[in-house]
Amino acid sequence: MNKDSTIHDREYKTGSVTGLLISLVIGFILYFLTKNLAGSVTMWDYNNLVDGIVNSLPKQLAWFLMNFTEAQFYASVFAGAGLIIGAIIAWRLALKGSKYKGFDICYGTSTLFPWVLTSQVISLALAIFVFDYIKGFADPQTTWLATFITVVGAPPAVMLLYGPSISALLTASILGGLICAPTAIWLSENIVGPLGLPGVVANVTTMAITGMMVCMVCKVLPWVKKQPIKDHKKGTELALDVYSPSFFVRRVLADFSEAPFYGNEIASIFLILGVCVSQIICGNHGAYGSGAVPAILLSQFTGAAVGVFLYAHKFDNQGWYATYVPVVSVGPACVLMFGATIPVALFAGTLGGIMGGPVAEFFSGKLPEGVHGTVANVTSMAICTIITAIVMMVLPWF
């Protein structure tokens, strides 16, 4: 076989069938586990947590942690704590060069993790405690606010672009904390809501708009300069077989922590464990008290698994691909919109897995210089969610 033929075959090779089956089985196990073990401790009920939150510092601190898993639609105190703990463990293992580190956190820039996390903490704290967007809950009709966008939006993206820079950290954190929440609220109330689209469309559109704005502002500010990133790698990195079952399952898991820019399976495992704990304590704690966490988990495993299976060659040729898009958009959004059932979870997850990566790849080639690639990914989230929702609206069985 000649060289060109070998490259061609590799380019279009799909992922592991065994890995696909294992990932789907995990999704179904978690579905039935979280569905049947849901507790009823009312203190942790979502509606109880947001009731009177404007005048309760403990509830605001709980909201702070919940915001770390808003992108995954969990909005869980325990999942938020799990994600942060898991990410810190992954970071320490990466710095030590441990064979158990999983994928290098923050896309191989593990030394930047503290900066990424700090930008998320500062910008979210500003949005909630300084700019006081939490006061939106003073309206009795308000049951949710999009303060989380800074965690998965411009501030951490800027840190990955500019490196360990105090000026970039403060500039991006202040701008992100200031503009993200009100932009999402305006889009939701004036465009997305009236059109009857899933609420996530307002959120990811906000991430695209504010991400572009903050990146372009940082690009022209004279005090924001790129800093070199210290190489942490120790020893020789082993080549990964992207067509193996182990890579497949690891990649599916890592997609659960891609939104906050961690992209590590250890962080994701702790995140999922936190979700399970929250379900066991109170079935109405996560997912805004909807009881939809089991179906959301199934849709997410389905979306990630379909994407990794179809686009394994992209990981082979490019090193990374946006298979996480449906995990934090299409699947869970459609579950909340059309019902927390297995058919909805499987259909939305599958369609999202098919579309998410390619649409993100298309837009990534259109971004101006100095804009982080996450803008392309969140644009894909908005488009794919709209398309999937419209398709499901016209199909008679949803």
N, C-alpha and C positions, 0 to 999 in steps of 0.2 A: 504493500500500500504506500503510495507516495505521501510526501509531507503535507501537501495541501488537503488531501483527502482525510488525513488524520486530524488535522485542525478542524476541518468541516464537521467530522463526526463528533469531536469533542464539543464543538460550539453548540450543537443542538441536542446534546445528551440530557435526558431528564434525570431527576434525583432518584434516590433509593425507594423502591416500592415497599421494602420492609420498614424503612424509616417513616414513610407515609402512613402505613398501617399502625405502627406504634404510636405515632403522634395523634391519630384519630382515636385510638383506644384510650389514650390518656385523657383526651378531651371528653369522651363519653364517661369514663370513670369519674372525672371531676364533676361532670354534670349530675350524675346520679348521687354522688357523695354529698355535694353541697345542697342538692335538692332535698335529700332525705334526712340530713342532719341539721337543718336550719333551726336555730334556737329562738327564744322569744324574750330575751332580757330587754325590757322596754327602755331602760336608761340609754341603750345604744341605738335605739330606733332613730333612723335618719330624721324624721319629722320632729322628734324630741330634741335632737341635737341642734337643729336650726331654729327652733322655737325660743325666742328671747336671746338669740345669739348676739344681738347688738349691744346688750348690756351685761354680757357674761364673758369674762376673759378666758375661763377654762374652755368654754365652747368655741371661742375664737381660736384658741390653741389647737383644739381638736380639728377645726376647719383647716388650719394651717397644714396639719399632717394629712388630712383627707385630700388636699389639693395635689399632693404628690402622686396620687393615683386617679385623678380625674381623667387624664388622657386615656386610661384603660377602662373608664366608665365605672370603676369600683367605688370611688369616693369613700374610702375606708381608712379609718385611723390605723388599724392593725396592718393593712396592706401597705400604707404609706411608711410606717415604721419599719416593716419588713424590707421594703425596697431600699431604704437608706442604709439599713444594717447590712443587707446583702451586698450593696454596692461598695461599702467600706471594706468588707471582707475581701471582695474581688480585687479591689485596689491594692490592699496590702499584699495579697498573694501575687499580684502582678509585679509589684516592686521587688518581691523576693525571688521572682523567677520560678515560682512553684509550678509543678506540673498539674496542679489542681486549680489553677487560676482561671481556666476557661478562656473565652475570647478576651483579649486585652480590653479592659474597660475604656470607654471613650475612644473607640476606634484605633487602638494602639497608642494613644497618647495618654497613657495611664497617669503620668505625672501631672496632667492637667485636671484630673478628677477633682481635687480639692477646690480648684478655681471654678469649675463647672458647678459643683454643689454650692459653693459660696455665692455665686451669682444667682442661683435659684432661691437660696434662703433670703438673701438681701432683697431681691426684687419682689418676692412674695410677701415678705414682712412689710415692705413699703406699701404695697397694694392694700394689704389688710389693715395694718396698724397705723400707718402714717397718712396715706392718701384716703384712708377710711372708706374704701369701697364696700366694706362689710355693712355699712349703714343702709345699703340697698334693701336689706332684710327688714328694715323698718316698715316697708310696705307689706301689709298682710298677704297680698297676692303673690309676693315674691317667695319662691321656695328654693331658688338656686341662683348663684352668681358666678360669672366666669373669671374669677380671680386667679385660677390655676394657670392661665396661659403663659405667664412669665416662666413657669417651671419647664415648659417644653417648647419655648419660643426663642425670642431674640437674645436674651441675656446669655444662656449657655452656648448658643450658636456663635455669638461674638467671641467668647472665650476660646472656642475651638479655632476660630479664624485668626485671632491676634495673640494667642499664647498667654503666658503668665504676666499680665499687665494690669497694674492697679488702675491706671486711667481707663482702660477698656472695661474692666470690671465695674467700676463706679458709674461710668457713662451708660453702659448697656443696662445695668441694673436699675438705675434711676429712670431712664427712658422707658424700659419695659414695664416697670412697676406702675408708671404713670399712665401710659396710653393703651395697654392691652385690654384691660377689663372694660373701660368705657366704650372702646371700639366694638368689642364683641356684643355688649349690651345693646348698642345702637343698631348694629346689623341684625341682631335677633328680633328686636322690636319693630324695625321698619322695613326689613326686606325678607329675611328667612322665615320668620313667623307668619306674616301675611301670605306668603307663597305656599305655606303648608309643608315646608321641607323639614327634614330632621334638624334638630338644634345644633348638632355637631358641625353642620355646614357653616354656621355663623362663627363657630370657634376656630375651625381650621382656616377659614377665609381670613379671620383676624390674624392668625399666625402668619399667613402669607403676606398680608399687607404690612403689619407691624414689623415683621422680620425684614422685609425689603427696606422699609423706612429706616429702621435702626442701623442696619448694615450700611446703608448709603450715607447716613449721617456720620457714623464712625469713620467712614472712608475719607470724608473731607475735613474732619476735625484734626487740627495740627497736633493735639496732645495724645491722640490715639495712634500708637505705633505698634507694629508687630514685634513680638519678642521671640527669641529662639526657644524651642521646646526641648528640654533635657531628655536625652535618650535613657530609658530605664532598663532596656532589655539586657538580660544576662544569659550568656551562653548562646547556643544555636537554636533557632526556632524551627520546629519540625513542620514539614509541609503537610497540609491538611488534604485528605481525600474527600472532596466535596460530594462525591457520589456514594459515600459510605452511610450506613444507617446511623452510626454514632454522630457524624457531622449533621445529618438531617435533623435528628432530635435536638441536638444542641442548638442548632440554628433556629429552629422553631421556638425553643424556650427563650433564646436571646431576644427574639422579636418582641417579647413582652416588656422588655426594658429599653427598647430602642427610642421610644418617644422622649424620655428625659436625657437622651444622648449617652446612656450607659452601654447598651448593647452587649450584655453579659448574662450568661445563663445562671450564674450563681445569684446575681441580683434578682433575676426573674423568679428563681425557685423560692427565694425568701418572700418575694412579692406574692406569689401564688399561695404560699403557706399562710401569709397574713390574710389573704382573702378567705381561705378555708376557716381560719380561726374566727374571723368576723362573722362568717355564716353560722358557725357552731354556736357562737354567743347570741347573735340576733340576725335572723334571716332578712330583716328589714333595715339592717344597718347599711349595707352596700347598695350601689346602683340606685341611690336616691329613694330608698324605701320601696322600690318597685317589685322586689322579689325576683328580679330577672338575672341575678348573678349566674346561676347555673347555665342558662342558655347563652349568656354573654361569653362565658368561658368556652363553651362548645363552639360558638361562632369564631372565636379568636384562634383556637387550635386548628379549626378547619381552614380559615383564611391563610394562616401562616403556612400550614402543611401543603396546601394547594400551590401557593407561591413558590415555596422551596422546591417542591417536586417539579414544577414546570420550568423553573428558571435556575436550576442548579448550575447550568453552563455559564450563567452570568457571574456566579460566585467564583467559578473556575477562571474565567477570563478577566474579571474586573476586581475580584476580591470581596466585593460587597454588592448587595442589591436590595432595593426597598421593598422586600416582602412583608415588612411590618405594617404597611399602609392599612390593610383591612383590619388589623388587630385593634387599632385605635380609631377606627372610623366606621367603615361600611358594616361589618358584622354586628357590633354592639348597637350601633345607631338603628339599624333595621329591626333588631330584636326589640328595642324599646318602642319602636313605631308600629310594628306589625304583630307583636306578641312574642312572649318568651317560650316558644315551642321549638321542638327539634327540627321540623321542616324549615322554619324561618331561619334558624341558626345555620343549618347546612347550606341552604340556598344562598343566603346573603354572604356567608363566609366564602363559599366557592366562587361566586361571581366577583367578590372583592379580591380574592386571591389571584384570579385570572387577570383582572384589569390593573390592580394597584401598582405593581412594579413597572410595567411598560409605560403607563401614563406618567409616573414620576420620572422615569428615564427620559421621556420626551421633553418634559419641561426643564430638566436639569441642563439640557443643552442650550436652553434659551435664556439662562440667567446672566445678568450683567456680572462683570468681574467685581469681586469683593462682596458678593452676596452668598451666604451659606446655602448649601444644597438642600437643607431642610425646607426651604421655601418651595422648591419643586415637589417635595414629598407631601407637604400639607395641601398644595394645590391639587395634587392627585387625590388626596383624601376627599376634598370638596367635590370634585368632578365625579369620582367613582361612587360616592355616597348618593349624589343626586341621580345618577344614571340607574343605580340599583334600586333606589326608592321608587323611581318612575316605573321601572320594569315590574316591580312587585305590585304597584298600584293597579296596573292594567291586567295582571294575571288573576284569574278568577279564584284561585285557591289560597290567596293571601288576604 
